[in-house]
Amino acid sequence: MENRGLSSIRIKLSQAVIVLLDRLTSYYSELISHPFQSGLIYFVAGLIPALLLGWILFPMALYSEQHQPLNFSHVTHTDPDILDVLEGTEGQERCLYCHGFRGDGTFVGIPGLEKCMECHDDPELPWGESPEEERFLNTYVANKREVPWLVYSKQPDNVYFTHIAHVKMGEQECETCHGDHAQRDEVPTFKRNRLSGYSINIWGKNIAGFKRNTWDSMKMDDCADCHTKNGKEENNACFVCHK
């Protein structure tokens, strides 16, 4: 008797599912066959402009483009044939020559004028014939004035991030998060969020969140995915980054 009862219930559920699927099929067929009567055409007509406004026009208006005070060629500055101090170094070692760590382990980031003047110490003796180098020497070196670089990777004040843990302990390559800047002969345009003031490189280069490269954004999800991939799931807790 119990088996018969279960069989009866299964039959009734199957019949109910068939009826439901049949009604859904009829409903969507009606939508497609009579778009004006069903309102589908009006939904689509409103959806397309909304997507255009929200995904394309709004992000374009949200960011303002700013140019760096000087152009900087990473190609030139990572060429050991030009800079003898880089001879014998490769890859990340060349990055760390200028973007290294202080004695306490904190990250230097963009090097200050003092580092630049290890090579560019005399405004009267430029290394090359670049107009940008001449402007750098006359405007900044001669006056001992720091270059007001715009920082692409500046994090919000409530975010704690340690480069030394990722570079030394995690053995991560710089280009994993920042891209291969050694191949850049020009600095990219700085795109500033008009609301937050931060760079587009922090929040992602498109509002949909799609990434072609690991360095296209540095959101919390990106950090968590990388930690999980490298077996560091314990570092995904909120307090790890937010102090």
C-alpha atoms as an extended CHARMM CRD file, in Angstrom:
* protein
*
       243  EXT
         1         1  MET       CA              0.0000000000        0.0000000000        0.0000000000  PROA      1               0.0000000000
         2         2  GLU       CA              2.8430000000        2.3750000000        0.8500000000  PROA      2               0.0000000000
         3         3  ASN       CA              4.5330000000        1.8260000000       -2.5290000000  PROA      3               0.0000000000
         4         4  ARG       CA              1.2490000000        2.4500000000       -4.3330000000  PROA      4               0.0000000000
         5         5  GLY       CA              0.8590000000        5.7370000000       -2.4340000000  PROA      5               0.0000000000
         6         6  LEU       CA              4.3350000000        6.8810000000       -3.3870000000  PROA      6               0.0000000000
         7         7  SER       CA              3.7470000000        5.9670000000       -7.0070000000  PROA      7               0.0000000000
         8         8  SER       CA              0.5150000000        7.9320000000       -7.0150000000  PROA      8               0.0000000000
         9         9  ILE       CA              2.3030000000       10.9920000000       -5.6000000000  PROA      9               0.0000000000
        10        10  ARG       CA              5.0640000000       10.7440000000       -8.2260000000  PROA      10              0.0000000000
        11        11  ILE       CA              2.4800000000       10.5320000000      -11.0210000000  PROA      11              0.0000000000
        12        12  LYS       CA              0.6420000000       13.5840000000       -9.7410000000  PROA      12              0.0000000000
        13        13  LEU       CA              3.8900000000       15.5670000000       -9.4140000000  PROA      13              0.0000000000
        14        14  SER       CA              4.9010000000       14.5990000000      -12.9390000000  PROA      14              0.0000000000
        15        15  GLN       CA              1.5320000000       15.6870000000      -14.2720000000  PROA      15              0.0000000000
        16        16  ALA       CA              1.8000000000       18.9920000000      -12.4110000000  PROA      16              0.0000000000
        17        17  VAL       CA              5.2760000000       19.6510000000      -13.8520000000  PROA      17              0.0000000000
        18        18  ILE       CA              4.0490000000       18.8750000000      -17.3640000000  PROA      18              0.0000000000
        19        19  VAL       CA              1.1050000000       21.2510000000      -16.9530000000  PROA      19              0.0000000000
        20        20  LEU       CA              3.4150000000       23.9910000000      -15.6020000000  PROA      20              0.0000000000
        21        21  LEU       CA              5.8830000000       23.6080000000      -18.4640000000  PROA      21              0.0000000000
        22        22  ASP       CA              3.0430000000       23.6730000000      -20.9620000000  PROA      22              0.0000000000
        23        23  ARG       CA              1.6730000000       26.9070000000      -19.5040000000  PROA      23              0.0000000000
        24        24  LEU       CA              5.1250000000       28.5420000000      -19.4890000000  PROA      24              0.0000000000
        25        25  THR       CA              5.6640000000       27.5170000000      -23.1150000000  PROA      25              0.0000000000
        26        26  SER       CA              2.3060000000       28.9770000000      -24.0920000000  PROA      26              0.0000000000
        27        27  TYR       CA              3.0610000000       32.1870000000      -22.1860000000  PROA      27              0.0000000000
        28        28  TYR       CA              6.4080000000       32.7960000000      -23.8580000000  PROA      28              0.0000000000
        29        29  SER       CA              4.9910000000       31.8700000000      -27.2520000000  PROA      29              0.0000000000
        30        30  GLU       CA              2.3360000000       34.5430000000      -26.6970000000  PROA      30              0.0000000000
        31        31  LEU       CA              5.0000000000       37.0840000000      -25.7660000000  PROA      31              0.0000000000
        32        32  ILE       CA              6.9450000000       36.4250000000      -28.9380000000  PROA      32              0.0000000000
        33        33  SER       CA              3.9300000000       36.1620000000      -31.2390000000  PROA      33              0.0000000000
        34        34  HSD       CA              2.2190000000       39.3410000000      -29.9790000000  PROA      34              0.0000000000
        35        35  PRO       CA              4.9850000000       41.5800000000      -28.6270000000  PROA      35              0.0000000000
        36        36  PHE       CA              2.9070000000       44.7640000000      -28.6190000000  PROA      36              0.0000000000
        37        37  GLN       CA             -0.0250000000       43.2050000000      -26.7780000000  PROA      37              0.0000000000
        38        38  SER       CA              2.1810000000       41.4090000000      -24.2860000000  PROA      38              0.0000000000
        39        39  GLY       CA              4.3130000000       44.4650000000      -23.5580000000  PROA      39              0.0000000000
        40        40  LEU       CA              7.5320000000       42.6660000000      -24.5180000000  PROA      40              0.0000000000
        41        41  ILE       CA              8.3780000000       45.2340000000      -27.1580000000  PROA      41              0.0000000000
        42        42  TYR       CA              8.1200000000       48.0240000000      -24.5760000000  PROA      42              0.0000000000
        43        43  PHE       CA             10.2990000000       46.1130000000      -22.1390000000  PROA      43              0.0000000000
        44        44  VAL       CA             13.0200000000       45.6210000000      -24.7510000000  PROA      44              0.0000000000
        45        45  ALA       CA             12.6840000000       49.2500000000      -25.8920000000  PROA      45              0.0000000000
        46        46  GLY       CA             13.3610000000       50.3980000000      -22.3320000000  PROA      46              0.0000000000
        47        47  LEU       CA             16.0270000000       47.8280000000      -21.5490000000  PROA      47              0.0000000000
        48        48  ILE       CA             18.3800000000       48.7010000000      -24.4160000000  PROA      48              0.0000000000
        49        49  PRO       CA             18.6630000000       52.4470000000      -23.5990000000  PROA      49              0.0000000000
        50        50  ALA       CA             19.0210000000       51.5770000000      -19.9110000000  PROA      50              0.0000000000
        51        51  LEU       CA             21.9430000000       49.2530000000      -20.6470000000  PROA      51              0.0000000000
        52        52  LEU       CA             23.4730000000       51.8410000000      -22.9590000000  PROA      52              0.0000000000
        53        53  LEU       CA             23.1940000000       54.5340000000      -20.2930000000  PROA      53              0.0000000000
        54        54  GLY       CA             24.2700000000       52.4140000000      -17.3290000000  PROA      54              0.0000000000
        55        55  TRP       CA             27.0560000000       50.3580000000      -18.8860000000  PROA      55              0.0000000000
        56        56  ILE       CA             28.5590000000       52.7430000000      -21.4420000000  PROA      56              0.0000000000
        57        57  LEU       CA             27.5680000000       56.3960000000      -21.0630000000  PROA      57              0.0000000000
        58        58  PHE       CA             27.6090000000       56.5550000000      -17.2450000000  PROA      58              0.0000000000
        59        59  PRO       CA             31.1230000000       55.0530000000      -16.9020000000  PROA      59              0.0000000000
        60        60  MET       CA             32.3540000000       57.4550000000      -19.5930000000  PROA      60              0.0000000000
        61        61  ALA       CA             30.9810000000       60.3880000000      -17.5840000000  PROA      61              0.0000000000
        62        62  LEU       CA             32.1110000000       58.9580000000      -14.2470000000  PROA      62              0.0000000000
        63        63  TYR       CA             35.8360000000       59.1390000000      -15.0560000000  PROA      63              0.0000000000
        64        64  SER       CA             37.8750000000       62.1830000000      -15.9610000000  PROA      64              0.0000000000
        65        65  GLU       CA             41.1020000000       61.7580000000      -17.8960000000  PROA      65              0.0000000000
        66        66  GLN       CA             44.2770000000       63.3610000000      -16.5640000000  PROA      66              0.0000000000
        67        67  HSD       CA             47.7790000000       63.2340000000      -17.9420000000  PROA      67              0.0000000000
        68        68  GLN       CA             50.8930000000       62.6140000000      -15.8970000000  PROA      68              0.0000000000
        69        69  PRO       CA             53.1760000000       65.6510000000      -15.3780000000  PROA      69              0.0000000000
        70        70  LEU       CA             55.8530000000       63.8660000000      -17.4470000000  PROA      70              0.0000000000
        71        71  ASN       CA             56.0500000000       60.9650000000      -19.8020000000  PROA      71              0.0000000000
        72        72  PHE       CA             58.1870000000       58.0990000000      -18.5360000000  PROA      72              0.0000000000
        73        73  SER       CA             59.6320000000       55.2870000000      -20.6430000000  PROA      73              0.0000000000
        74        74  HSD       CA             59.9400000000       52.0280000000      -18.7260000000  PROA      74              0.0000000000
        75        75  VAL       CA             61.5380000000       50.5090000000      -21.8440000000  PROA      75              0.0000000000
        76        76  THR       CA             64.4650000000       52.9180000000      -21.5430000000  PROA      76              0.0000000000
        77        77  HSD       CA             64.7900000000       52.6180000000      -17.7770000000  PROA      77              0.0000000000
        78        78  THR       CA             64.8240000000       48.8040000000      -17.7490000000  PROA      78              0.0000000000
        79        79  ASP       CA             67.3860000000       48.4470000000      -20.5320000000  PROA      79              0.0000000000
        80        80  PRO       CA             70.7090000000       47.2060000000      -19.0620000000  PROA      80              0.0000000000
        81        81  ASP       CA             72.5190000000       48.4620000000      -22.1620000000  PROA      81              0.0000000000
        82        82  ILE       CA             71.5710000000       51.9810000000      -21.0870000000  PROA      82              0.0000000000
        83        83  LEU       CA             71.7070000000       51.6060000000      -17.3030000000  PROA      83              0.0000000000
        84        84  ASP       CA             74.8290000000       49.7520000000      -16.1770000000  PROA      84              0.0000000000
        85        85  VAL       CA             73.3900000000       49.2300000000      -12.7080000000  PROA      85              0.0000000000
        86        86  LEU       CA             70.8220000000       46.8200000000      -14.2010000000  PROA      86              0.0000000000
        87        87  GLU       CA             73.3980000000       44.6120000000      -15.8660000000  PROA      87              0.0000000000
        88        88  GLY       CA             72.9630000000       41.0200000000      -14.7520000000  PROA      88              0.0000000000
        89        89  THR       CA             69.4510000000       41.6200000000      -13.4290000000  PROA      89              0.0000000000
        90        90  GLU       CA             66.2620000000       40.4190000000      -15.0550000000  PROA      90              0.0000000000
        91        91  GLY       CA             62.4980000000       40.4890000000      -14.6270000000  PROA      91              0.0000000000
        92        92  GLN       CA             61.3500000000       41.5410000000      -11.1910000000  PROA      92              0.0000000000
        93        93  GLU       CA             64.8630000000       42.4750000000      -10.0410000000  PROA      93              0.0000000000
        94        94  ARG       CA             64.8190000000       45.3940000000      -12.4550000000  PROA      94              0.0000000000
        95        95  CYS       CA             61.4700000000       46.5790000000      -11.1110000000  PROA      95              0.0000000000
        96        96  LEU       CA             62.7260000000       46.4350000000       -7.5380000000  PROA      96              0.0000000000
        97        97  TYR       CA             65.7680000000       48.5690000000       -8.2990000000  PROA      97              0.0000000000
        98        98  CYS       CA             63.5110000000       51.6290000000       -8.3650000000  PROA      98              0.0000000000
        99        99  HSD       CA             60.3370000000       50.2540000000       -6.7830000000  PROA      99              0.0000000000
       100       100  GLY       CA             61.9430000000       48.5300000000       -3.8360000000  PROA      100             0.0000000000
       101       101  PHE       CA             61.4500000000       48.2090000000       -0.0780000000  PROA      101             0.0000000000
       102       102  ARG       CA             62.6280000000       50.3630000000        2.7850000000  PROA      102             0.0000000000
       103       103  GLY       CA             64.5580000000       48.9530000000        5.7230000000  PROA      103             0.0000000000
       104       104  ASP       CA             61.3320000000       48.4120000000        7.7000000000  PROA      104             0.0000000000
       105       105  GLY       CA             59.7710000000       46.4200000000        4.8460000000  PROA      105             0.0000000000
       106       106  THR       CA             57.3910000000       49.1070000000        3.6460000000  PROA      106             0.0000000000
       107       107  PHE       CA             57.0620000000       49.5700000000       -0.0940000000  PROA      107             0.0000000000
       108       108  VAL       CA             58.5740000000       52.6440000000       -1.7350000000  PROA      108             0.0000000000
       109       109  GLY       CA             56.0690000000       52.6910000000       -4.5820000000  PROA      109             0.0000000000
       110       110  ILE       CA             56.8440000000       55.4220000000       -7.0970000000  PROA      110             0.0000000000
       111       111  PRO       CA             60.4480000000       56.4290000000       -6.3860000000  PROA      111             0.0000000000
       112       112  GLY       CA             61.1280000000       59.9280000000       -5.1530000000  PROA      112             0.0000000000
       113       113  LEU       CA             63.4420000000       62.4840000000       -6.6950000000  PROA      113             0.0000000000
       114       114  GLU       CA             66.3630000000       61.2410000000       -4.5890000000  PROA      114             0.0000000000
       115       115  LYS       CA             66.2700000000       57.8970000000       -6.3780000000  PROA      115             0.0000000000
       116       116  CYS       CA             66.0520000000       59.5520000000       -9.7960000000  PROA      116             0.0000000000
       117       117  MET       CA             69.0370000000       61.7430000000       -8.9630000000  PROA      117             0.0000000000
       118       118  GLU       CA             71.2650000000       58.6880000000       -8.5090000000  PROA      118             0.0000000000
       119       119  CYS       CA             71.4850000000       58.8470000000      -12.3030000000  PROA      119             0.0000000000
       120       120  HSD       CA             70.0640000000       62.2810000000      -13.1820000000  PROA      120             0.0000000000
       121       121  ASP       CA             72.0880000000       64.3550000000      -10.7420000000  PROA      121             0.0000000000
       122       122  ASP       CA             73.2350000000       67.1310000000      -13.0840000000  PROA      122             0.0000000000
       123       123  PRO       CA             70.6550000000       69.1840000000      -15.0250000000  PROA      123             0.0000000000
       124       124  GLU       CA             73.4160000000       70.2290000000      -17.4290000000  PROA      124             0.0000000000
       125       125  LEU       CA             74.2520000000       66.6510000000      -18.4290000000  PROA      125             0.0000000000
       126       126  PRO       CA             71.1820000000       64.8090000000      -19.7250000000  PROA      126             0.0000000000
       127       127  TRP       CA             71.5430000000       61.1260000000      -20.5770000000  PROA      127             0.0000000000
       128       128  GLY       CA             69.5770000000       61.3960000000      -23.8060000000  PROA      128             0.0000000000
       129       129  GLU       CA             67.9460000000       63.8780000000      -26.1230000000  PROA      129             0.0000000000
       130       130  SER       CA             64.3660000000       63.4340000000      -24.9810000000  PROA      130             0.0000000000
       131       131  PRO       CA             62.4000000000       66.6770000000      -24.4700000000  PROA      131             0.0000000000
       132       132  GLU       CA             60.7450000000       65.0130000000      -21.4790000000  PROA      132             0.0000000000
       133       133  GLU       CA             64.1100000000       64.3730000000      -19.8420000000  PROA      133             0.0000000000
       134       134  GLU       CA             65.1090000000       67.9830000000      -20.4550000000  PROA      134             0.0000000000
       135       135  ARG       CA             61.8770000000       69.1780000000      -18.8630000000  PROA      135             0.0000000000
       136       136  PHE       CA             62.4000000000       66.8020000000      -15.9370000000  PROA      136             0.0000000000
       137       137  LEU       CA             65.9330000000       68.0980000000      -15.3400000000  PROA      137             0.0000000000
       138       138  ASN       CA             65.0500000000       71.7840000000      -15.6490000000  PROA      138             0.0000000000
       139       139  THR       CA             61.7450000000       71.7160000000      -13.7890000000  PROA      139             0.0000000000
       140       140  TYR       CA             62.3260000000       69.1430000000      -11.0730000000  PROA      140             0.0000000000
       141       141  VAL       CA             65.9930000000       68.1980000000      -10.6430000000  PROA      141             0.0000000000
       142       142  ALA       CA             67.3480000000       71.7390000000      -10.8800000000  PROA      142             0.0000000000
       143       143  ASN       CA             64.7830000000       72.9370000000       -8.3300000000  PROA      143             0.0000000000
       144       144  LYS       CA             64.8830000000       69.7380000000       -6.2030000000  PROA      144             0.0000000000
       145       145  ARG       CA             61.1620000000       69.4890000000       -6.6240000000  PROA      145             0.0000000000
       146       146  GLU       CA             59.3130000000       66.1650000000       -6.4060000000  PROA      146             0.0000000000
       147       147  VAL       CA             57.3600000000       65.0920000000       -9.4920000000  PROA      147             0.0000000000
       148       148  PRO       CA             53.6240000000       65.0790000000       -8.6250000000  PROA      148             0.0000000000
       149       149  TRP       CA             52.8970000000       61.6730000000      -10.1600000000  PROA      149             0.0000000000
       150       150  LEU       CA             49.3150000000       60.4450000000      -10.2480000000  PROA      150             0.0000000000
       151       151  VAL       CA             49.1740000000       57.0280000000       -8.5530000000  PROA      151             0.0000000000
       152       152  TYR       CA             47.2580000000       54.3730000000      -10.4850000000  PROA      152             0.0000000000
       153       153  SER       CA             47.2410000000       51.8660000000       -7.6220000000  PROA      153             0.0000000000
       154       154  LYS       CA             46.4900000000       54.0740000000       -4.6170000000  PROA      154             0.0000000000
       155       155  GLN       CA             44.2290000000       52.1410000000       -2.2560000000  PROA      155             0.0000000000
       156       156  PRO       CA             41.5230000000       53.6450000000        0.0040000000  PROA      156             0.0000000000
       157       157  ASP       CA             42.7440000000       54.7050000000        3.4530000000  PROA      157             0.0000000000
       158       158  ASN       CA             40.9000000000       51.8520000000        5.1750000000  PROA      158             0.0000000000
       159       159  VAL       CA             42.7380000000       49.2120000000        3.1430000000  PROA      159             0.0000000000
       160       160  TYR       CA             45.9210000000       47.6240000000        4.4370000000  PROA      160             0.0000000000
       161       161  PHE       CA             48.0790000000       46.0290000000        1.7640000000  PROA      161             0.0000000000
       162       162  THR       CA             51.6250000000       44.8150000000        2.1730000000  PROA      162             0.0000000000
       163       163  HSD       CA             53.7290000000       44.4480000000       -0.9630000000  PROA      163             0.0000000000
       164       164  ILE       CA             56.5550000000       42.6600000000        0.7840000000  PROA      164             0.0000000000
       165       165  ALA       CA             54.2660000000       39.7980000000        1.8340000000  PROA      165             0.0000000000
       166       166  HSD       CA             53.1630000000       39.2970000000       -1.7550000000  PROA      166             0.0000000000
       167       167  VAL       CA             56.5280000000       39.8480000000       -3.4570000000  PROA      167             0.0000000000
       168       168  LYS       CA             58.8940000000       38.1700000000       -0.9800000000  PROA      168             0.0000000000
       169       169  MET       CA             56.7260000000       35.6360000000        0.8450000000  PROA      169             0.0000000000
       170       170  GLY       CA             54.1320000000       35.0030000000       -1.8550000000  PROA      170             0.0000000000
       171       171  GLU       CA             56.7290000000       35.1980000000       -4.6400000000  PROA      171             0.0000000000
       172       172  GLN       CA             54.2950000000       37.0530000000       -6.8840000000  PROA      172             0.0000000000
       173       173  GLU       CA             55.5800000000       38.8110000000       -9.9870000000  PROA      173             0.0000000000
       174       174  CYS       CA             54.9300000000       42.5610000000      -10.2070000000  PROA      174             0.0000000000
       175       175  GLU       CA             53.1410000000       42.1770000000      -13.5370000000  PROA      175             0.0000000000
       176       176  THR       CA             50.5350000000       39.8620000000      -11.9820000000  PROA      176             0.0000000000
       177       177  CYS       CA             48.8020000000       42.9120000000      -10.4960000000  PROA      177             0.0000000000
       178       178  HSD       CA             50.3080000000       45.7900000000      -12.4560000000  PROA      178             0.0000000000
       179       179  GLY       CA             50.8930000000       44.4240000000      -15.9580000000  PROA      179             0.0000000000
       180       180  ASP       CA             54.1550000000       44.3300000000      -17.8610000000  PROA      180             0.0000000000
       181       181  HSD       CA             55.1770000000       47.9750000000      -17.5680000000  PROA      181             0.0000000000
       182       182  ALA       CA             58.6930000000       47.1230000000      -18.7290000000  PROA      182             0.0000000000
       183       183  GLN       CA             57.2930000000       47.0610000000      -22.2710000000  PROA      183             0.0000000000
       184       184  ARG       CA             55.7110000000       50.5190000000      -21.9950000000  PROA      184             0.0000000000
       185       185  ASP       CA             57.3650000000       53.4410000000      -23.7240000000  PROA      185             0.0000000000
       186       186  GLU       CA             54.6900000000       55.8500000000      -22.4640000000  PROA      186             0.0000000000
       187       187  VAL       CA             52.7180000000       56.1240000000      -19.2550000000  PROA      187             0.0000000000
       188       188  PRO       CA             48.9790000000       55.4380000000      -19.6300000000  PROA      188             0.0000000000
       189       189  THR       CA             46.3710000000       58.1300000000      -19.1530000000  PROA      189             0.0000000000
       190       190  PHE       CA             45.2050000000       58.4360000000      -15.5540000000  PROA      190             0.0000000000
       191       191  LYS       CA             41.4300000000       57.9850000000      -15.2650000000  PROA      191             0.0000000000
       192       192  ARG       CA             40.0600000000       59.4260000000      -12.0320000000  PROA      192             0.0000000000
       193       193  ASN       CA             36.6940000000       58.4890000000      -10.5520000000  PROA      193             0.0000000000
       194       194  ARG       CA             34.8190000000       61.7770000000      -10.1030000000  PROA      194             0.0000000000
       195       195  LEU       CA             33.0080000000       60.4540000000       -7.0110000000  PROA      195             0.0000000000
       196       196  SER       CA             35.7000000000       58.5530000000       -5.1020000000  PROA      196             0.0000000000
       197       197  GLY       CA             38.8120000000       60.2320000000       -6.4870000000  PROA      197             0.0000000000
       198       198  TYR       CA             40.5030000000       56.8980000000       -7.0730000000  PROA      198             0.0000000000
       199       199  SER       CA             41.9410000000       55.4750000000      -10.2730000000  PROA      199             0.0000000000
       200       200  ILE       CA             39.9530000000       53.2540000000      -12.6260000000  PROA      200             0.0000000000
       201       201  ASN       CA             42.7210000000       50.6790000000      -12.1520000000  PROA      201             0.0000000000
       202       202  ILE       CA             41.4490000000       50.0580000000       -8.6130000000  PROA      202             0.0000000000
       203       203  TRP       CA             37.7650000000       49.5750000000       -9.3650000000  PROA      203             0.0000000000
       204       204  GLY       CA             38.1050000000       47.8080000000      -12.6920000000  PROA      204             0.0000000000
       205       205  LYS       CA             38.3950000000       48.9850000000      -16.2540000000  PROA      205             0.0000000000
       206       206  ASN       CA             34.8050000000       48.1370000000      -17.1370000000  PROA      206             0.0000000000
       207       207  ILE       CA             31.7120000000       48.3480000000      -14.9980000000  PROA      207             0.0000000000
       208       208  ALA       CA             30.6280000000       44.7950000000      -15.8300000000  PROA      208             0.0000000000
       209       209  GLY       CA             33.7000000000       43.4090000000      -14.0870000000  PROA      209             0.0000000000
       210       210  PHE       CA             34.9660000000       41.3700000000      -17.0350000000  PROA      210             0.0000000000
       211       211  LYS       CA             38.7320000000       40.8100000000      -17.0240000000  PROA      211             0.0000000000
       212       212  ARG       CA             41.0550000000       39.8390000000      -19.8350000000  PROA      212             0.0000000000
       213       213  ASN       CA             44.1590000000       40.1300000000      -17.6480000000  PROA      213             0.0000000000
       214       214  THR       CA             44.8790000000       39.6270000000      -13.9540000000  PROA      214             0.0000000000
       215       215  TRP       CA             45.8070000000       43.2880000000      -13.6240000000  PROA      215             0.0000000000
       216       216  ASP       CA             42.5670000000       44.7070000000      -15.0680000000  PROA      216             0.0000000000
       217       217  SER       CA             41.2180000000       45.3370000000      -11.5690000000  PROA      217             0.0000000000
       218       218  MET       CA             42.2010000000       44.9070000000       -7.9380000000  PROA      218             0.0000000000
       219       219  LYS       CA             38.8820000000       44.3230000000       -6.2140000000  PROA      219             0.0000000000
       220       220  MET       CA             38.3220000000       42.1960000000       -3.1210000000  PROA      220             0.0000000000
       221       221  ASP       CA             36.9990000000       39.3290000000       -5.2520000000  PROA      221             0.0000000000
       222       222  ASP       CA             40.2090000000       39.3450000000       -7.2870000000  PROA      222             0.0000000000
       223       223  CYS       CA             42.3110000000       39.1210000000       -4.1200000000  PROA      223             0.0000000000
       224       224  ALA       CA             40.1320000000       36.3330000000       -2.7020000000  PROA      224             0.0000000000
       225       225  ASP       CA             40.3170000000       34.3380000000       -5.9410000000  PROA      225             0.0000000000
       226       226  CYS       CA             44.1130000000       34.5850000000       -5.9960000000  PROA      226             0.0000000000
       227       227  HSD       CA             44.3920000000       33.6040000000       -2.3150000000  PROA      227             0.0000000000
       228       228  THR       CA             42.1590000000       30.5920000000       -2.8910000000  PROA      228             0.0000000000
       229       229  LYS       CA             44.0830000000       29.5590000000       -5.9890000000  PROA      229             0.0000000000
       230       230  ASN       CA             47.3540000000       29.6800000000       -4.0400000000  PROA      230             0.0000000000
       231       231  GLY       CA             46.0060000000       27.8170000000       -0.9940000000  PROA      231             0.0000000000
       232       232  LYS       CA             45.7270000000       30.9070000000        1.2390000000  PROA      232             0.0000000000
       233       233  GLU       CA             41.9770000000       30.8710000000        1.9210000000  PROA      233             0.0000000000
       234       234  GLU       CA             42.6040000000       31.9420000000        5.5150000000  PROA      234             0.0000000000
       235       235  ASN       CA             43.6540000000       35.3580000000        4.1820000000  PROA      235             0.0000000000
       236       236  ASN       CA             40.2010000000       36.0690000000        2.7440000000  PROA      236             0.0000000000
       237       237  ALA       CA             38.7430000000       37.3320000000        6.0200000000  PROA      237             0.0000000000
       238       238  CYS       CA             37.6670000000       41.0020000000        6.0620000000  PROA      238             0.0000000000
       239       239  PHE       CA             40.0950000000       42.0420000000        8.8320000000  PROA      239             0.0000000000
       240       240  VAL       CA             43.1050000000       40.8430000000        6.8270000000  PROA      240             0.0000000000
       241       241  CYS       CA             42.8850000000       43.8760000000        4.5080000000  PROA      241             0.0000000000
       242       242  HSD       CA             40.6180000000       46.2330000000        6.4590000000  PROA      242             0.0000000000
       243       243  LYS       CA             42.3610000000       47.3100000000        9.6440000000  PROA      243             0.0000000000
